[in-house]
């Protein structure tokens, strides 16, 4: 039979780029994967939980389901195999990202008025509204919590600026000038 008419196995389909499959933006070429100590600890804890807890449970379920006979109609087996692929993909992704991670402690800049990685910055927009963002790593930033990754346009505009500086920011609506109002860092432990 011609190979063009055969279905690829699930194992062949999983050989792609883990970052694009998970939906996280890839790291820019030649840059480092900066993380705060808390972000590194969270990702490391997730990796250990997947390896030590979740994966063995799913393997046990799949093994049990495989013993029950016909695998083609066995929902526990099919779902378990799919979940196992998802877990393995996430483990590969986390392992790669943690291997290249560079932990940068923002508390070393405590009391500084210049914006570096880990800063919580309040800035004023041209219409007078103020926004507060915390600059974090690409793998730990949560937009809903007011966190932006250090490679985002607003973070790149703010980095190295000082309180009172006006910096240009390119937005979808066109260029704007934003003013850095305050810069804060977490206190050292």
C-alpha positions in Angstrom: 0.0 0.0 0.0 1.2 3.5 -0.8 2.5 5.3 2.3 0.4 8.4 1.3 -2.8 6.5 2.2 -1.7 5.2 5.6 -2.4 6.8 8.9 0.6 8.0 10.9 0.9 6.5 14.3 0.4 8.6 17.4 4.0 8.2 18.3 5.1 9.8 14.9 2.7 12.7 15.5 4.3 13.5 18.9 7.8 14.2 17.5 7.1 17.9 16.7 8.3 21.0 18.5 7.0 20.8 22.1 6.8 24.6 22.5 4.5 25.2 19.5 2.3 22.2 20.5 1.8 23.5 24.0 0.9 27.0 22.8 3.6 28.9 24.6 5.7 31.3 22.7 9.2 30.1 21.9 12.2 31.8 23.4 13.8 34.4 21.0 16.9 32.9 19.4 20.0 33.5 21.4 18.3 34.7 24.6 18.2 33.1 28.0 15.2 31.7 29.8 15.0 34.1 32.7 12.9 33.1 35.7 12.3 34.4 39.2 13.2 32.0 42.0 9.4 31.5 42.7 8.8 30.8 39.0 11.6 28.3 38.9 10.4 26.6 42.0 6.8 26.4 40.6 7.9 24.9 37.3 10.2 22.4 39.1 7.4 21.4 41.4 5.1 20.8 38.5 7.8 18.7 36.8 8.3 16.5 39.9 4.5 16.1 40.4 4.1 14.9 36.8 7.0 12.5 37.1 6.4 11.2 40.6 2.6 11.3 40.9 0.5 11.8 37.8 2.4 9.8 35.2 2.6 6.6 37.4 -1.1 6.8 38.1 -2.0 7.1 34.4 0.5 4.2 33.6 -1.3 2.1 36.2 -4.7 2.9 34.7 -3.6 2.2 31.1 -2.0 -1.1 32.3 -5.3 -2.1 34.0 -7.4 -1.1 31.0 -5.1 -3.0 28.6 -5.8 -6.2 30.6 -9.5 -5.8 30.0 -9.4 -6.9 26.4 -10.4 -5.1 23.3 -8.3 -1.9 23.3 -10.1 -0.3 20.3 -13.3 0.2 22.2 -11.8 0.7 25.7 -12.3 4.3 26.7 -10.0 4.1 29.7 -7.2 2.7 27.6 -7.6 5.3 24.8 -8.0 8.2 27.1 -5.1 7.0 29.3 -2.8 6.7 26.3 -3.7 10.2 25.1 -3.2 11.6 28.6 0.1 9.8 28.9 1.3 11.5 25.6 0.2 14.9 27.0 2.1 14.3 30.2 5.2 13.1 28.4 5.1 16.2 26.2 4.8 18.5 29.2 7.7 16.7 30.9 9.9 17.2 27.9 9.0 20.8 27.6 9.6 21.6 31.3 12.9 19.6 31.3 14.2 21.6 28.3 13.1 25.0 29.8 14.5 24.3 33.2 17.8 23.1 31.8 18.3 26.5 30.1 16.7 28.5 32.9 18.6 31.4 34.4 17.2 32.3 37.8 17.4 36.1 38.4 16.5 37.3 41.9 14.7 40.6 41.6 15.2 41.4 45.3 18.9 42.3 44.6 17.5 45.5 43.1 15.4 46.4 46.1 15.3 50.2 46.5 16.4 50.9 42.9 14.5 53.2 40.7 15.6 51.6 37.4 13.5 48.9 35.7 15.1 45.5 35.5 13.8 41.9 35.3 11.4 41.3 38.2 10.3 44.9 38.8 6.8 45.9 39.5 6.3 49.1 37.4 3.4 51.5 37.5 3.3 53.6 34.3 1.0 56.4 33.1 -0.6 56.1 29.6 -1.2 59.3 27.5 -4.9 59.4 28.5 -3.9 59.6 32.2 -4.7 56.1 33.2 -2.2 54.2 35.2 -1.3 50.5 34.8 0.8 48.3 37.0 2.7 45.3 35.6 5.4 42.9 37.0 8.1 41.9 34.5 8.6 38.1 34.8 9.8 35.2 32.7 8.1 34.0 29.6 7.1 30.7 31.3 5.7 32.3 34.5 4.0 35.5 33.4 0.2 35.6 34.0 -1.5 38.5 32.2 -4.6 38.1 34.4 -2.4 38.8 37.5 -0.8 41.9 35.9 2.4 40.1 34.9 4.1 40.4 31.5 7.0 38.5 30.1 10.3 40.3 29.7 10.1 39.9 25.9 6.6 41.7 25.7 6.6 45.1 24.0 5.6 46.9 27.2 8.4 45.2 29.2 11.0 45.9 26.5 9.9 49.6 26.4 10.2 49.8 30.2 13.4 47.9 30.8 16.3 50.2 31.9 14.0 53.2 32.3 14.0 55.1 35.6 11.1 56.6 37.6 10.0 59.8 35.8 11.3 58.7 32.4 9.1 58.9 29.4 9.6 56.0 27.0 8.1 55.2 23.5 5.8 52.2 23.3 4.6 50.8 20.0 1.0 49.6 20.2 -1.5 48.3 17.7 -3.1 51.8 17.7 0.3 53.4 16.9 3.2 54.8 18.9 2.5 56.1 22.4 4.7 57.7 25.1 4.3 56.2 28.5 5.7 57.6 31.8 7.3 55.5 34.4 5.6 56.5 37.7 7.0 54.0 40.3 9.4 51.0 40.3 9.3 48.4 43.1 11.2 45.2 43.8 10.4 42.5 46.4 12.3 42.9 49.7 15.3 40.5 50.1 14.6 37.4 52.2 
